[in-house]
């Protein structure tokens, strides 16, 4: 068995492979942030030796590669923070540490699945963190700095895309939006924004809003405050350097939060945008299902989440014409999230259930 640790840092990725004895089977290979296809090809070549099957190992701060690796037929595992040493402010633990952690006891790691991705096995933890955060969100909601939908009294809706830029899919999405004259909001990953500045520039030139989706698509409850702040600030710098205009709009990967994370985001001054309609398009369902699911779930004021990155998004691109046409036929108007009319919120103390 070969164990391939896949780490990230501010410049890109590193892969190091060890065998069952801990001997280095392949010296560290470094890849720029725009070389994800190169990582896939490299690992696939190594995995084709039947006498030495290979597994790839990531951590919870690396949410931009696992989809592509799994779609290529690779076995991908996640090493959790409690198994690893402390991370640098803007990087994962080293690739060798990830590989060695898997080698010592692969059964303690979680094998990832395409439908749940990086958070396979931690979905209950995700839901619990969201539930615990409700009270902490209320002041930000009242200030208009935390929302997952707009006013239900208006037909306006917001179409949003996460996890890019990712050629060719971001370009495909932009082509469809241009054809229909529909504005959207793109929540971009900093590592990829710096790698694909032409996509950021085209998005901005077309008049779409650009938001922040962290540097590496990390699971925020696993970060320290300084790590979270660095992820946000470096992503803003990458968007600005690529020709976009950084905005205060932020989307936490997976919608993950904790009361501590909510407080940090509030202090940082961002406006957190969640969603209330989507189609689980990260799992690559057929285009017809993506369109049908979005049409069934969209209501006045909805924020729709789809993905232009994080894996093969050709089905998402193919679904867009039917999806857009169906929503226009229902009388909806597409707006970026900064133009979405906001619902009226009452103070938490006044928000009580009606008596039965």
Protein Blocks (a to p, Z undefined) as FASTA:
>chain_A
ZZddddddfklccdddddfkopafbdcddddfklmmmmmmmmmmmmmpmklccdddddfk
lcklmmmmmmnopacddddfklpccddfbbcddfklmmmmmmmommlpccddfklmmmgo
ilmmmmmmmmmmmmmmmmmmmnopacfbdcfkbcbdcdddehiacdfklmmmmmmmmmno
pacdddddfklmmmmmmlmmmmmmnopacddebjnopafklpcfklmmmmmmmmmmmmmm
nopacdfbdcdehhiacfklmmmmmmnopacdddfbdehlmnopafklmmmmmmmmpcgh
iacdddfehiafklmmmmmmmmmmmmmmnopacddfklgccdddddfklmccddZZ
